[in-house]
């Protein structure tokens, strides 16, 4: 064992304390990524827990005329302590959906004329792989169910994707 000599010349055993918060965090992240990989191996879509996903809901307007409605939706969702962003880039809807899939976004809302007329949102749910039509309140309730009892931090990136840095 380890010993030291104190001021009186006596040999003593020191108290040894090891603290490694960064190592613990890395192990937890590794476990989450390993779980996502195992889900993928079984044919499922990999994802982080909803409460931990950097963006929980992504809004995709079908056309520029839907942007204002999406901004209003974003404001209402954000008011419920849900991390939401809006893909306002000049890309096709298919490209925006593909990018949201690549980023493992748990809930992707595509909003166009049909959704405006119906008063319901077309929500792509990553976990089930299905598209469900639901009212905004139901979407909020669904996400909040996953967030219950968990810590919350707001989105740290610009909410509009057009204002984020792009690396190609």
C-alpha positions in Angstrom: 0.0 0.0 0.0 0.9 3.6 -0.3 2.2 5.4 2.8 3.6 8.8 3.7 5.5 10.2 6.6 3.7 12.8 8.6 5.3 15.8 10.4 5.9 13.6 13.5 7.8 11.1 11.5 5.0 8.4 11.7 4.1 6.3 8.6 0.4 6.8 7.7 -1.9 5.5 4.9 -3.4 8.4 2.9 -7.0 8.5 1.9 -7.2 8.1 -1.8 -10.1 9.6 -3.7 -10.7 9.2 -7.4 -13.2 11.3 -9.2 -13.7 11.2 -12.9 -16.9 12.8 -14.0 -15.8 13.1 -17.6 -15.1 9.4 -17.8 -18.5 8.6 -16.3 -20.2 10.8 -18.9 -18.3 9.2 -21.7 -19.3 5.7 -20.5 -23.0 6.6 -20.4 -22.8 8.1 -23.9 -21.1 5.0 -25.1 -23.8 2.8 -23.6 -26.5 4.9 -25.3 -24.7 4.6 -28.7 -24.2 0.9 -28.2 -27.9 0.5 -27.4 -28.8 2.4 -30.6 -26.4 0.2 -32.6 -28.1 -3.0 -31.2 -31.5 -1.5 -32.2 -30.2 -1.0 -35.7 -28.8 -4.5 -35.8 -32.3 -5.8 -35.0 -33.8 -3.8 -37.9 -34.9 -0.8 -35.9 -34.0 2.8 -36.3 -31.2 4.0 -33.9 -32.2 6.9 -31.7 -31.3 8.6 -28.4 -34.0 8.8 -25.7 -36.4 11.6 -26.6 -35.6 13.6 -23.5 -31.9 13.5 -24.4 -32.2 14.3 -28.2 -30.7 17.7 -29.0 -33.8 18.4 -31.2 -37.0 16.6 -30.2 -39.3 18.0 -32.9 -38.3 19.2 -36.4 -40.9 21.3 -38.3 -40.7 21.1 -42.1 -42.8 23.5 -44.1 -43.8 22.1 -47.6 -43.6 25.6 -49.2 -42.5 29.1 -48.2 -46.2 30.0 -47.7 -46.3 27.6 -44.8 -43.3 29.2 -43.0 -45.4 31.6 -40.9 -47.7 28.8 -39.6 -44.6 26.7 -38.7 -43.0 29.7 -36.9 -46.3 29.9 -34.8 -46.2 26.1 -34.2 -42.6 26.4 -33.1 -43.4 29.1 -30.6 -46.2 27.1 -29.1 -44.1 23.9 -28.9 -41.1 25.8 -27.4 -43.4 27.3 -24.8 -43.9 23.7 -23.5 -40.2 23.2 -22.8 -39.7 21.0 -25.9 -36.6 21.5 -28.1 -37.9 22.3 -31.5 -36.3 23.6 -34.7 -37.5 24.6 -38.2 -36.0 23.5 -41.5 -36.4 26.7 -43.5 -33.6 25.9 -45.9 -34.1 26.0 -49.7 -34.1 22.3 -50.1 -36.7 19.7 -51.2 -39.1 18.3 -48.6 -37.5 14.9 -49.3 -34.0 16.2 -48.6 -35.2 17.9 -45.4 -36.8 14.6 -44.2 -33.7 12.7 -45.1 -31.6 15.1 -43.1 -33.9 14.8 -40.1 -33.6 11.0 -40.3 -29.8 11.3 -40.4 -29.9 13.5 -37.3 -32.1 10.9 -35.4 -34.9 13.5 -34.8 -37.6 11.7 -32.8 -40.6 13.6 -34.2 -40.6 15.2 -37.7 -43.6 17.3 -38.7 -44.2 18.0 -42.4 -46.7 20.9 -42.7 -48.4 21.9 -45.9 -51.9 22.8 -47.3 -53.4 19.4 -46.3 -52.3 19.8 -42.7 -53.5 23.4 -42.5 -57.0 22.3 -43.9 -57.3 19.3 -41.6 -56.1 21.1 -38.5 -53.8 18.2 -37.8 -50.1 17.6 -38.1 -48.4 14.9 -40.2 -45.9 13.5 -37.6 -43.2 11.0 -38.6 -42.4 9.1 -35.4 -38.8 7.7 -35.5 -39.4 5.0 -32.9 -42.3 3.3 -34.7 -41.4 4.4 -38.3 -45.0 5.5 -38.9 -46.6 8.7 -39.9 -49.5 9.7 -37.6 -51.9 12.6 -38.0 -52.5 14.4 -34.7 -53.4 17.7 -33.2 -50.6 19.9 -31.9 -51.8 19.2 -28.3 -51.4 15.5 -28.7 -47.8 15.9 -30.1 -46.9 18.1 -27.2 -48.4 15.6 -24.8 -46.5 12.7 -26.4 -43.1 14.5 -26.2 -43.8 15.7 -22.6 -44.5 12.1 -21.6 -40.9 11.2 -22.6 -39.5 14.3 -20.8 -41.3 13.8 -17.5 -39.0 13.9 -14.6 -36.0 14.5 -16.8 -33.7 17.6 -16.8 -34.3 20.2 -19.5 -31.9 22.4 -21.4 -33.1 24.6 -24.3 -31.8 24.2 -27.8 -28.2 25.5 -28.0 -28.2 26.0 -31.8 -30.2 28.5 -33.9 -33.8 27.4 -34.2 -33.8 28.1 -38.0 -31.7 25.6 -39.9 -30.8 28.2 -42.5 -28.9 30.1 -39.7 -26.8 27.1 -38.7 -23.3 26.5 -40.0 -23.2 24.0 -42.9 -20.3 21.6 -43.5 -20.1 19.8 -46.8 
